[in-house]
Amino acid sequence: MGRNGRFINALGAVVKNSVRMEADHFRLDLSREETQRLFGNHVELIEVETTSYCNRTCSFCPNNFIDRHSKELPMPEHSWQAILEGLSEVDYEGTFVWSRYSEPLSERRIVDRIREVREAAPRSRICINSNGDYLDADYLSELERTGLDRLWIDLYIPDDEGYDLEVATNYYNKFLKRIERTGTVTATHPELACRISSPQLGIVSHVRNVTVMKAMDMSDRGGLVQIARETSRVAPSYRPQKHLVIDWVGSIVVCCQLRSDSPTHKTAVVGKIGVDGVGLTDAYVRLAKWREGLRSYGPKPGACSACNVSEYESNRFTRVLSRFLGDTASATSGFFRTALRPLTGKKQRY
């Protein structure tokens, strides 16, 4: 992306996200009604993991040195039930995705969990991000009957095999044979991307390894991945305004890049869902102080200080615009936010 493209991308992100800010985003003392309204109006994505386990230790992932391999532990039941109750309470219609640092399909209970989410939030979009290692034809057919909407599969090539189209195609074809499906190639650069046949859900597959991840500017996962590009972040981050992230132990984490089992990320954990009366909407309110620190241009706190994800270009125009539109105490800014809000479109569904 050239300089003009980066500027337009930054401008669009600043305007779209700043005009949706409310003073309530930065308050911890909201009433129940205010909490539910704020959550319903702004949360687009809930990202969870319901098992501790991942069967891989990829070089570009903190699981390479943080143990997620030796035990298979489920999310505490009180946390899971609090999530389901919260989804039902707000009639959640955004995206609910299993992702994070575990392998969702290693937990066969995932089939029942999908059905439970569908029952609690019938209007939601339910997705899984998986490495595909546990998938076969029968398992895929079972998932198709659950109410799942999308399955995103990253097929990982070992780093020592390098990366080229021939190698990627070979891995892709072996996967198709294992799940007994056909597929259509949608892109070959910078990685092989494919759409896999299914009458019930959207299945997308990407074939990648560390070579591709570096080419696409891999995340440093809050400073944990040392082979990623180093930076000092000054760009705003709007994720805590739109996303809610819950680790397998029920920990409410500021962002999907961070994790509760890293000592350097402990300050980015704002509580546990299902503990001390903390529900799903309460979890969102607890991100208020982090939203305050991430809302505009300038040095970022804690683990966010070196983040390179969605690192919007910083120039005088974007900085001034961010400060002006993000000033939720200003009547003038409020007028422009109200006027521009209809132009930003509906909430995104991932």
C-alpha positions, 0 to 999 in steps of 0.5 A: 500500500502506497502513502496515499493508500495508507493515509486514506486507510488511516483517515477512514479508520479515525472517522468511522471509529471516532464518530461512534465514541460515546462518553459512556465508553470511558465510564465505569459507573454505568447503570444496568440499562446504560451498560446493556445499551452501550454493549448492544450498540457497539460490540461487533465481535466476541472472541473466546476460547473454551479450552486451554489446549493447542496441538501446535507450537508455531514459531510466530505464536507465543505458544512456542514458549508458553505452555498450551500443549501439556494439558487439555482444560475446559473453560470453567462452567460458571464462566461459560454459563455467564457468557450464554446468559449475557448473549441471551440478555442482550439478544446479541446479533454480532459475531461470536468466534472461537479463536485466540491461542487454543485449537477449538476443534480439539474440544469435541464439546465444541459441537454442543457449545455452538448449539448453545450459542445459537440458542442463546443468540439466534441472530448472531454470526457464529464462527471458528478459526482452526488449524484444521488438524482435527478435521475430517469428513465426519467432523465437518458434517457434524459441524455443518449441522450445528448452526455454525456460519463460518469456518476459517482454516489456517493450514500451516506448513512447517517453517523448514519447508519454505513457502512456494505455490507448489508446496502450498498447493500440495498441503491444500490438496491433501487437506481436501482429500482428508475432509472429502470436499472440493475447493476453489482457489481465490488467491495465490499471493501472498498466500494460497487462499481457497473457498471450500465447498459446503451447502451449510456454511462458509469455509475459507482456507489459507495456507501459510507459514512464518515466511508468509506471516512475515510478508504480511507484517505479522503481529508481535502479540503485544511484544511477545513475538520477537521475530515480528517488526518492532515499533513504538505505537502511537496510532489509536486502537479501536478494538476495545470499543468494538470487541470483547475478548475472553480467555479460556479461564474466563479472563477478560482481556483488553485485546485479542493480541494479548493473553492472560497467561503472560506475565507481561500482559497481566495489567491487560486483564480486567477481571473474570467473567462469572466471578463476583457477579461479572457478566458479559456486559459488565466485562465490556464496561471494565475496558473503559480505562483502556479505551481512554488510553487507546482512543487517540494518537500518542504513546500507548500503555503497557503491552500496547506500546509496541503493537503493530496491528492496524498501525494507522499512519500518524500525520498532522491531519489524522492527529487533529481529526482524532482529537477533535472527533474523539472529544466526547465532552465537546458539544461541537464535536458531538454535533459532528459525530451525530451528523457523520454517524449515519455515513459510517454504515452498520456494525461490521460482521466478521 
